[in-house]
């Protein structure tokens, strides 16, 4: 493992420990503050009686009767949580790519994309009318999303970033945390062990330079 990968391992490990420790402390000492975080909807994944009513939003009943300031704080925590969980993604991307070959615009989009996705999910919720309206606006404005990704793993960074934004928007903060953690450690491990990498060109050339007679002598069975 290179020093660069070790540094990224250490940085994101400390980051996750501080982030998880902070959340646990807040939920322990301030139980009522949990309502201001995008959590709670993952329980529906394991519920035997699931309801998919289009007229009810994902966060229906949350902070009901509270002030506008409380609602605004909830929205802030949704966006803030999506940003905090994509920071390790950005560090992992920069740590596994050569600085000369990495795409600065793509690195920034990893952090910024979940903000837009979280906002869109909060706006649309379960409304088909808003969903089709958003699609019509995007198509009518002629917005095109194009980027040149040299490696397929870059696409996975992109998809994970979108997934974190979606999770924060629907109130599945725990799912987005696990997604971020597993993805970062998995891709760092794959790069550390050079999984799927071929032998360096220098080694291939050195083997090719050995005469056939010498190769046969080395591989010949002992009498």
ABEGO torsion letter per residue (X at the ends): XBAAAAAAAAAAAAAAAAAAAAAAAAAAABAAAAAABBBGAAAAAABABBBBBAABBAABGBGBGBBAAAAAAAAAAAAAAAAAAAAAAAAAAAAABBAAABBAAAAAAAAAAAAAAAAAAAAAEABAAAAAAAAAAAAAAGBBBBBBBABAAAAAAAAAAAAAAAAAAAGBAAAAAAAAAAAAAAAAAAAAAGBGBBBBAAAAAAAAABBAAAAAAAABBBX
